Amino acid sequence: MSSNTDISDVFAWEAFDSRGTPTIACEVVLTGGGRGTAIVPSGASTGTHEAVELRDGGNRYGGRGVSRAVANVVGPFAQAVHGRDATDQMAVDSALRQADGTVDFSTLGANAALAISVATVKAAAAATGQPLYSYVADAGAAPLLPLPMVNIISGGAHAGRAIDVQDFLVVPVGARSFAEAIEFAWEARRGTAEVARQKGYNVALVADEGGIAAPLPSNRSALELLAAGIERAGLRLGTDAAIAIDVAATEFHNAQRGSYELASENRHLTSEELVEELRSWCAEFPIVSIEDILAEDDWDSWTAGTSTLAEVQLLGDDLFVTNSTRLMRGIESGAANAVLVKPNQVGTISDAREVVRAAHRAGYATVLSARSGETEDSWLADLAVGWRTGQIKVGSTMRSERTAKWNRLLEIEARLGADATYAGPAALSPDFASAQD
């Protein structure tokens, strides 16, 4: 017997992400008229263990077209979910996996699967008359506004590799609300731009995620610039605003030589030397989080590095790629103490949700993250609030695909009013993560 929340139609088309690269947009329509539309992102700094993003190849869009993936959305994937109850997300996502038949969506494409998965959860929320953040929450779980990590200076794959380290971010640890946190971040970016301009750097250059992309003399100089910018903004360094780093070490790891090659500085480091460099940075600057300190398969060094940098949140992105199996390996071996969650790395909402739950059970902090190739869609903000991830990372305070997420979080906090709860810096601790389980 049909219900008003059964999936009756799936439509998809080729859209653009924030880098002007094709991606997939999808609409799922339910029998009762409820509908949800989603546009999925794409990464530039991608781990080799991520679920497979299907591209066309050939000459069209330089091989980056997604017409085959769009055909899979409206073809085999649509057939697999037709008539299924959209409120049973696990069943919908399981049907997508069965239709593809591989663990990494290499047959039909993780981008195609995620488009339907996200559109389905949005349609179900609309059909039940709930905001998305409320719909995706566990029963009895109150909404939680996340602590933001905001991109200020970019290098690596996000900024033409002017420096090797990918991102330097501000973490507004002294803010008492999400709105105040974003205000602190805005001030920090403005202050950093002012200091950079005075030093003669071109601050008009903007990276993929909205960060300042000025060529700098060294990786360390970016830290110095950000610290000076925070203070120029009138914020207390370490009290009002701390620092996070996305090293993205896989991007400059030479697996054959077993070394980390900082091309901008003409330096070659061992795993131990790179960790020691990060440790020295932590001793001098108020760094509260470091992402991908080492390469994606440098497991033994990750374990050793986690011990050395035990006082800092150590995020696994390429290391874990939002994959439960890899996360469990990290938990068992003591590699990292937090996980970056990117739904497009795994292909479905259900799988990403399970990674958040598994991390919390193990006392690993969670940071919901956008990609460098983003869209104007804001569903990620709702997931962070409903899933109580505690932290979110979507880019800088400029570029509309970034501000769309910040604006949605500002709206949620405003609508919740006195009922709004903000995670704050407590979200960086293992105790906080465990309390979410």
N, C-alpha and C positions, 0 to 999 in steps of 0.2 A: 504494500500500500504506500502510495506516494505521500511525502510530507512537504511542507512549505520550504524546507531547507535542503531538499535534494538538489543536486547539481543538474541543471537542465541544458546549459549551453556554455561553451568555452570559446572565446574569441581571442586572437593574438595578432600582434603586428610588430614590425621593426621600428624601434625608436632610437634615440640617441642618448648616450650617457654624457657626463660632464666633460669628457675629453673629446667629444664629437665622434665617438666610436659607436657603432650599432650595438644595441642591446634589445631585450625583449620586453614588450608591454603585453599585459594579459588582462582580460575581463572574464570573471566567472559569474554566471547568472543562475539564480536558484528558482525553483518552481513557483515560489511565492512572490517573486519579483525582487528579492534581495540581490544585490550585486556588489562585487568588489573588484577594483582595478589595482594592479601592481606593476611597477617598472623595476626591473632588477639591476643591480650594480655589477661592476667588473673591476678586478684588481690589476695593478701594474706589477707590484712586487708580490709575486705569487709563489707559494710553496709547491714543490713538485708532487706533494702528496694530497693536494686539494682534489675535490671532485672535478670531473672534466667539464670544462666550458666548451660547448660545441660551436665551432666557427666554420664558415663555408669553404675557406681557401679560395684559390683562383685569383682572378683580377679584380673582381668587384670589391669595393671598399678595401683594396689592398689585402684581400683575403680575410678581412675581419667581419664580413657580413654574417648575419644570423638567420638567413631565410630558411635554411634547413632546420634549425632549432625551432623557428616559428611554426614550420610545417609539422614538427613533432608535437608541439603544444596542441594544435587543433586536430591532429591525427591520432596517433596511438595513445598519447597521454589523455586526451579528451575522452577517447573511448573507454579508457581504463577507469576514469572517475565518474563517467556519466551515470546519473541515478543514485550516486552515493550521497549520504547525508553529510553536508558540509560541516555540521557541528561535531562530527567524529573525525577530527584532524588526523589522528593516528591511522585510521582506516584509509583515508584519502592518500596520505603520504605513503602508506604501505602499498597501495595500488600503483602509485607512481614508480616505486622501486621494482615491483614485480613486472611492470610493463617494460622497464629498461633492462632488467635482468643482470645487471652488473653491480658491484659494490660502489663504484665511483661514477655512475651515470655516464659511462663512456660510450654507450650505444646511442642514447637519445639526447643527452646533454643535461648537465646539472643546472645550467641557466634556464633551460626549458622547464625542468621539474620545479625549480624554485618559483618561477613565474606563476604557475598554477597553485602551488602550495600557499604562497602569500596572498594571492587573489582570493583563494578559498577562505582563508581565515578572516579576511576583511569582509567578504560576503556574509559569512556566518555572523560576525559581529553586527553588521548592519541589519541582518534579518532578525536578530534577537533584541535589537534596539539598545545595544550597549556600545560605549566607546571601546575602541580596540584594546586599550590598556586594561580595561576592566574585564573584557571577554577572555583575554589570554591568561589572566591571573588564576592561580590555584584558589580553590574554595577557601574563603575566610582570610585570604592574604590581602592586606591593605596595599594600595599603590605607594610606590616609593620613587621619589625623584632622584636621579643618579648624580653622583659627583662627576663633573665633566673634566676630561683631559682635552685641552684646546691647543691645536697646532699653531706655533708662532714662527718657527724657522724650519725650513725644509731643505733636504739635500737628497742624495741617493737617487733612486728611481723616480722620485716625485718631483725632482728639480734639476734634471740634466746632469746629476752627479757632480755638482760644483764642489760639494764635500761628500764624504763617504757615508756618514751617519745619516739616516733617512729623515728623522723628525726630532725636533726639540719642542716640547710642549709645556704649557703652564697648567698647574693643578691648583685651583683656588681653595686651598685647605682652610683658610680663615673665614670663608663665606658662610653665612647662616641660612641661606636659601639658594635655590637654583638660580633665581633671578639675580641675586647678588653675585653668585659665582660667575655668571656670564658677564656681568658688569666688570668684575675684577679681570677677567680674561681679556675683555675689550680694552681695558686700560693698559694691561700688560703688552698687548700687541702694539698699541699706539706708542707706548713708551719705548718699546724695542725699535720701532721704526724711526723714532726721533733720534735715538742714539746711533743707529745705523747710518742715518742720513748725515749726522755730524761727522761720522768717521769716513764719509765719502762713498758709502756703498749705495748701489742703486736699489732703492726699496720699491720701485715700480714693478719689479719682477715678482710675479706671484706663481707659486707652485700649484700642483694638481689639487691640493687640499686647502688652498688659500693661504698657506704660510709664506713668509718672506723668503725669497729664493735668491738673495744676493750672493754672488761668489765671495767666499770668505777664505782667509789664509790657512785655516786649519779647522779640524773638527772641534777642538777645544775652544777656539775663538767663538764658535756659535754659543757655547755655554756661557762664556764671559759676556757676550752680547745680550743674551736673554736675561742673565742676572742683573746686568746694568739697566736693561729696559724695565724690568719689574720695579726696581728702585726708582727709576725716573718717573714711573707712573704714580709714585707716592705709596706704593705697597711695601709692606715689610717682608723682606726676602726670607722665606722659610716659615713665616708666621701667617701672613695673609696669602702668599702664593709660593708654592714649591715648584719643582721641575720634574718632568718625565722625559724619557728618551726612548725613541724607537731606533735601535741600532740597525735592525734588519741585516744581521751579520751574514746571512746566507748569500746576500747580494754581492758581497766582496770576499767570499770564501773560495779559495782555490783548493778543490778537493784532491787534485793530483799531488799538489805540493803539501797539502795539509796545513796551509797557512792562511791568514787573513790579510788581504792586501789593500792597504789604504792608499789608493792611487793618487789622491789629491795631496798626500804628504810623502809619497814614494817610500812607504814603510811596509814591512812584512812582519807580521806578528804571529806567534804561536797562540793556541787557545789560552794558555796560562797568562801570556803577556797581555792579551786583549782583556781578560778578566781583571788583571792587575791594573790596567789603565782605567777601567771602569771603576774599580775600587778607589783609585786615587781621586777620580772625579767626585765620587760620593763623599769622600773625606773633606772636600773643599766646597762643594755646592750642596744645597738642600734638595737632593734628588730622592724622590719617593717611589719612583717606578721606572724600570728599564725593561724594554721589550726586545725579545730575540737577541740576547747577549751573545749567542753563538749560533752556528749553522744548524739547519733543520735535522741533520742526522749525526751531529756531534754529541751523542748521548752521554758518554762517560764524562766529557768535559762539562756538559751542562750540569751534571750531578755535582761535580767538584765546584763549579762556579756558583751554584746555588748555595753551597755551604759557605763559600767565601763572601758572598753578597747577601747573607741571610737576613740582614736588617732592612732590605729593600724589597718592594714588590717586583717579582721577576715574571714577566708575562711571556707565555709561549704563544706565538702566532704561527710562524712557519713550522715550529716544533710540533704543534698539536693540530693545526688546520681544522679546528672544530670537529675533531674526529674522536669518538669515545674510546676507540681502541688505543690510539696514540696517547690520549689523555691518561688512560689507566696505566700505560707503560711509564709515563712521567711520574704519576703518583707513586707507583711501586718503586721506582728508582730514585725518587727524591729530586727530580729535575723540574725546575721552576716552582713557583708557588701560587701562580695565577694563570688564567687562560683568557686569551682574546677570543671572542665569539663572533664569527662572521657567517651568517646563514648561507651565503653563496659558496662557502668553502665545502659545504656538506650536501646542499641541494634541497633540503626540506626544513620546514618550521619545526616539525616534531624532532628531528635529529639534533637541531641546534638547541632546542629546549632540553633535551636529555643531557647534552654536554653541560649546560648550566647546572642542572640538578646534580650530576655526577661530581662536578667541581665543588659545589657547595657541601655535598656529603663528605668530601675529603678535606674540607677547610681551605680550598683554593678559591681565591677571589676571582670575580668574573668582570670583564669589561666588554660590553657589547660594542661592536665596531662597524663603521661604514667602510667603504672601499675607496680607492683613489679615483676610480671611474664611477661616480655616483649619479643619482637622479634626483629630480625634485620631489620624489615620493618621501613621505615622512614616517612610514610604518615602523622603522627601527626605533624611533623615540618611544612609541607606545609599548613595544616589546620590552625595552629597558625598564619602563615603569611597572608594567604588569608582571614581568618575570623577576623583579626586584634584583637586578644584576648589581646594583649599587654604584656602578661606574659606566660611563659611556664615552666614546671617542669617535667623533665624526668629522674632524677637520678644524679649520679656523673660524673666525667670526666674520668672514666674508665669503663670497660666492654663494649663489642662491641654493645650490644643491646641499650646501652645508647649513646655511641659515634655516632651511626648511625644517631640519631636525631640531635645531635650537628653538625656533619659533613654536614648534609643536610642543616642546617641553615647557616653554614659557606659558603657552595656553593651558596646558594641563594643570600646571601649578596654580595659575590664576583661577581656573574653574573649580579646583578643589578648595581654594580659599583656606579657611582655618583648618580644614582636614588634611592639608598638604603636609607630607613628611619628606624631609630631605636627608639623604644618606650622609652627606658630608664626608670628612676624612676618615671616619670610622670604617668606611667601605674598603679601605686599604688593608684592613687587618684580617687574619685568618678567623678570628672569633666572630667577626661579622658574617663572613661567608658561611660558617657552620650554623649560625643562627637562622639562616635562610632555608635550611633543609627541613 
